[in-house]
């Protein structure tokens, strides 16, 4: 990836970024040598990582389609990362052309490329922000121009909370989203877990901890606390490929090997079908 003589403000190309590492896993090109070095080392530790990340993206599509099918056409993607082909707005607009999507990320590279990608897409925007500062996001003029928080919103936290440590900041943010979400809103989450492959994931955790973006793995019970105040949509918290798989898709022999838990919750006031 090149930016000529101008990098986005605040970007250090020598410091790996979780969003740019994820971009590399998905086959994107918006990453630097430092990001690729970490990603390639992670793949040495868990060779299936690119496949796991693509399965995570497939869950995202299923969750979006589920929410839109239930009439929720406003989507807020927190920690969205760098846009790649088949992102949230693609899935949402394919399901309902009235859908509105806001991507939020604190990485300036993600925001830069999000804005480029969305040029000419009136129903979507990318905003620089932090999911741990929900009040600022709620007041952001770009977000308010697209999303009406008096109506249901699908809040997406896909492969992001495992970069957020436990503590008051996370608790307060989750409580805020839960409080301001209108009845019928959805919360969709995926999260790294070491339940099935602890030794490999512990090595990945050590690798990320050296990048300045520590990885926090959580088990099923810990992830359930994130959904407090939300009604889990069946089948509940499961490994990503197990959540309402595409009936026309190939079967997954060992879902636990995907080392990712996933779940979708709905706020009381919706059928949550």
C-alpha positions as CSV (number, residue, x, y, z in Angstrom):
1,X,0.0,0.0,0.0
2,X,1.3,3.5,-0.8
3,X,0.1,7.0,0.0
4,X,2.8,8.9,-2.0
5,X,4.3,11.4,0.4
6,X,1.3,11.7,2.6
7,X,0.2,9.3,5.3
8,X,-3.1,9.8,7.2
9,X,-2.5,11.9,10.3
10,X,-1.5,9.8,13.3
11,X,-0.5,6.7,11.3
12,X,2.9,5.2,12.1
13,X,3.7,2.6,9.4
14,X,6.1,0.9,11.6
15,X,3.5,0.1,14.3
16,X,1.2,-2.8,13.4
17,X,-2.5,-2.1,13.5
18,X,-5.2,-4.7,14.2
19,X,-7.4,-3.4,11.4
20,X,-4.6,-3.5,8.9
21,X,-3.6,-7.0,10.0
22,X,-7.2,-8.1,9.6
23,X,-7.2,-6.5,6.1
24,X,-4.2,-8.7,5.2
25,X,-5.9,-11.9,6.4
26,X,-8.9,-11.1,4.2
27,X,-6.6,-10.6,1.1
28,X,-6.7,-6.8,1.2
29,X,-3.9,-4.4,0.2
30,X,-4.3,-1.6,2.7
31,X,-1.5,-2.7,5.0
32,X,2.1,-2.0,5.7
33,X,5.2,-4.2,6.1
34,X,4.9,-4.2,9.9
35,X,1.3,-5.4,9.6
36,X,2.2,-8.1,7.2
37,X,5.0,-9.4,9.4
38,X,2.6,-9.9,12.3
39,X,0.0,-11.5,10.1
40,X,2.4,-13.9,8.5
41,X,3.8,-14.9,11.9
42,X,0.3,-15.5,13.1
43,X,-0.4,-17.7,10.1
44,X,2.7,-19.7,10.9
45,X,1.2,-20.3,14.3
46,X,-2.4,-21.0,13.0
47,X,-2.3,-21.7,9.2
48,X,-6.1,-21.6,9.0
49,X,-6.3,-18.0,10.1
50,X,-7.3,-16.6,6.6
51,X,-10.0,-19.2,6.4
52,X,-11.2,-18.3,9.9
53,X,-11.3,-14.6,9.1
54,X,-13.4,-15.3,6.0
55,X,-15.8,-17.4,8.0
56,X,-16.1,-14.5,10.4
57,X,-17.0,-12.3,7.5
58,X,-19.6,-14.9,6.4
59,X,-21.2,-14.7,9.9
60,X,-21.3,-10.9,9.5
61,X,-23.3,-11.3,6.3
62,X,-25.8,-13.7,7.9
63,X,-26.3,-11.5,10.9
64,X,-26.9,-8.5,8.7
65,X,-29.4,-10.3,6.6
66,X,-31.2,-11.6,9.7
67,X,-31.5,-8.1,11.1
68,X,-32.7,-6.6,7.8
69,X,-35.2,-9.4,7.3
70,X,-36.6,-8.4,10.7
71,X,-37.1,-4.8,9.5
72,X,-33.9,-3.3,11.1
73,X,-32.4,-1.3,8.2
74,X,-30.1,0.9,10.3
75,X,-26.6,-0.6,11.0
76,X,-23.8,0.7,13.1
77,X,-20.5,-1.2,12.6
78,X,-18.1,-0.5,15.5
79,X,-14.5,-1.3,15.1
80,X,-15.3,-1.8,11.4
81,X,-11.7,-2.0,10.2
82,X,-10.7,-1.4,6.6
83,X,-13.5,-2.0,4.0
84,X,-13.1,-4.9,1.7
85,X,-15.3,-6.5,-0.9
86,X,-18.6,-7.7,0.6
87,X,-18.8,-5.4,3.5
88,X,-21.8,-4.5,5.6
89,X,-23.4,-2.0,3.3
90,X,-23.1,-4.5,0.4
91,X,-25.1,-7.1,2.3
92,X,-27.6,-4.7,3.8
93,X,-28.3,-2.8,0.6
94,X,-28.7,-6.1,-1.3
95,X,-31.3,-7.1,1.3
96,X,-33.1,-3.7,1.4
97,X,-32.1,-0.7,-0.7
98,X,-33.4,1.6,2.1
99,X,-30.7,0.3,4.5
100,X,-28.4,2.9,6.1
101,X,-24.9,1.9,7.4
102,X,-22.3,3.8,9.5
103,X,-18.8,2.3,9.9
104,X,-16.7,3.5,12.9
105,X,-13.0,2.9,13.5
106,X,-10.2,4.6,15.3
107,X,-7.6,3.7,12.7
108,X,-7.2,6.7,10.3
109,X,-6.3,4.3,7.4
110,X,-9.6,2.5,7.9
111,X,-11.5,5.8,7.8
112,X,-9.6,7.0,4.7
113,X,-10.3,4.0,2.7
114,X,-13.8,3.8,4.0
115,X,-14.5,7.2,2.7
116,X,-13.0,6.4,-0.7
117,X,-15.0,3.2,-1.0
118,X,-18.2,4.9,0.0
119,X,-17.9,7.8,-2.4
120,X,-21.2,7.9,-4.3
121,X,-23.0,5.7,-1.7
122,X,-25.5,8.1,-0.1
123,X,-26.7,5.6,2.5
124,X,-23.4,4.9,4.1
125,X,-20.5,6.7,5.8
126,X,-17.3,6.0,7.7
127,X,-16.6,7.9,10.9
128,X,-13.4,8.2,13.0
129,X,-14.3,7.3,16.5
130,X,-13.9,4.8,19.4
131,X,-16.5,2.3,20.4
132,X,-15.5,3.1,24.0
133,X,-16.9,6.6,23.6
134,X,-20.5,6.0,22.7
135,X,-21.8,9.4,23.7
136,X,-19.5,11.1,21.2
137,X,-20.6,8.7,18.5
138,X,-24.3,9.3,19.4
139,X,-23.7,13.0,19.0
140,X,-21.6,12.8,15.8
141,X,-23.3,14.7,13.0
142,X,-22.4,12.2,10.3
143,X,-23.9,9.4,12.4
144,X,-27.0,11.4,13.3
145,X,-27.5,12.3,9.7
146,X,-27.9,8.6,8.8
147,X,-29.1,6.8,11.9
148,X,-32.2,7.5,14.0
149,X,-31.6,6.1,17.5
150,X,-35.3,6.3,18.2
151,X,-35.7,3.4,15.8
152,X,-34.1,0.0,16.0
153,X,-30.4,-0.2,15.0
154,X,-28.3,-3.3,14.4
155,X,-25.0,-2.8,16.4
156,X,-22.1,-4.8,15.0
157,X,-19.0,-5.6,17.1
158,X,-17.3,-8.1,14.8
159,X,-13.8,-9.3,15.8
160,X,-13.2,-6.1,17.8
161,X,-14.0,-6.8,21.5
162,X,-11.1,-9.1,21.8
163,X,-8.9,-6.0,21.6
164,X,-10.8,-4.4,24.5
165,X,-9.8,-5.3,28.0
166,X,-12.3,-5.9,30.8
167,X,-12.9,-2.9,33.0
168,X,-15.1,0.1,33.7
169,X,-14.7,1.6,30.2
170,X,-16.0,-1.5,28.5
171,X,-18.8,-2.0,31.0
172,X,-19.9,1.6,30.6
173,X,-19.9,1.5,26.8
174,X,-21.9,-1.7,26.7
175,X,-24.4,-0.3,29.1
176,X,-24.7,2.9,27.1
177,X,-25.4,1.0,23.8
178,X,-27.9,-1.2,25.6
179,X,-29.7,1.8,27.1
180,X,-29.9,4.0,24.0
181,X,-30.9,1.2,21.6
182,X,-34.5,1.2,20.8
183,X,-36.6,-1.9,21.4
184,X,-36.1,-4.3,18.5
185,X,-32.4,-3.4,18.1
186,X,-29.8,-6.1,17.5
187,X,-26.3,-6.6,18.8
188,X,-24.1,-9.0,16.8
189,X,-20.7,-10.0,18.2
190,X,-17.8,-12.3,17.3
191,X,-14.9,-12.9,19.6
192,X,-11.7,-14.9,19.7
193,X,-11.7,-17.8,22.2
194,X,-9.1,-20.4,23.3
195,X,-11.6,-23.0,24.3
196,X,-10.7,-25.5,21.6
197,X,-7.0,-24.7,20.8
198,X,-5.5,-23.1,23.9
199,X,-1.8,-23.5,23.1
200,X,-2.0,-22.0,19.6
201,X,-4.2,-19.2,20.7
202,X,-2.0,-18.4,23.7
203,X,0.9,-18.0,21.2
204,X,-1.2,-15.7,19.0
205,X,-2.1,-13.7,22.2
206,X,1.6,-13.3,23.0
207,X,2.3,-12.2,19.4
208,X,-0.5,-9.5,19.5
209,X,0.6,-8.4,23.0
210,X,4.0,-7.4,21.5
211,X,2.3,-5.2,18.8
212,X,0.8,-2.6,21.2
213,X,-2.7,-4.1,20.5
214,X,-3.2,-6.8,23.2
215,X,-5.5,-9.6,22.5
216,X,-8.0,-10.6,25.1
217,X,-9.6,-14.0,24.6
218,X,-12.9,-14.8,26.3
219,X,-14.9,-18.0,26.8
220,X,-18.6,-18.6,26.3
221,X,-19.6,-17.5,29.8
222,X,-17.5,-14.3,29.5
223,X,-19.1,-13.5,26.1
224,X,-22.5,-14.0,27.6
225,X,-21.9,-11.1,30.0
226,X,-21.6,-8.8,26.9
227,X,-25.1,-9.8,26.0
228,X,-26.6,-8.9,29.4
229,X,-29.8,-7.0,28.8
230,X,-30.2,-8.6,25.3
231,X,-32.3,-11.7,24.4
232,X,-30.0,-14.1,22.6
233,X,-31.4,-15.2,19.2
234,X,-31.3,-19.0,18.8
235,X,-28.9,-20.8,18.6
236,X,-27.3,-18.5,21.2
237,X,-23.6,-18.2,21.6
238,X,-21.9,-20.8,19.4
239,X,-18.8,-21.1,17.2
240,X,-19.1,-18.8,14.2
241,X,-19.9,-21.4,11.5
242,X,-22.7,-22.8,13.7
243,X,-24.7,-19.6,13.8
244,X,-27.6,-20.1,11.3
245,X,-25.3,-21.5,8.6
246,X,-26.3,-21.1,5.0
247,X,-28.2,-24.3,4.1
248,X,-26.6,-24.1,0.6
249,X,-23.1,-23.8,2.0
250,X,-20.6,-26.5,2.5
251,X,-20.8,-28.3,5.9
252,X,-18.2,-27.4,8.5
253,X,-16.7,-30.6,10.0
254,X,-15.1,-29.0,13.1
255,X,-16.7,-25.6,14.0
256,X,-14.6,-25.3,17.2
257,X,-11.4,-25.2,15.1
258,X,-12.5,-21.8,13.9
259,X,-11.6,-20.4,17.4
260,X,-14.3,-17.7,17.2
261,X,-17.5,-17.5,19.2
262,X,-20.5,-15.6,17.8
263,X,-23.9,-14.5,18.9
264,X,-26.7,-12.2,18.1
265,X,-29.0,-10.5,20.7
266,X,-32.2,-8.6,20.3
267,X,-33.5,-5.9,22.7
268,X,-36.9,-6.7,24.1
269,X,-39.7,-5.4,21.9
270,X,-38.9,-7.6,18.8
271,X,-39.9,-11.1,17.8
272,X,-36.2,-12.0,17.6
273,X,-37.0,-14.7,15.2
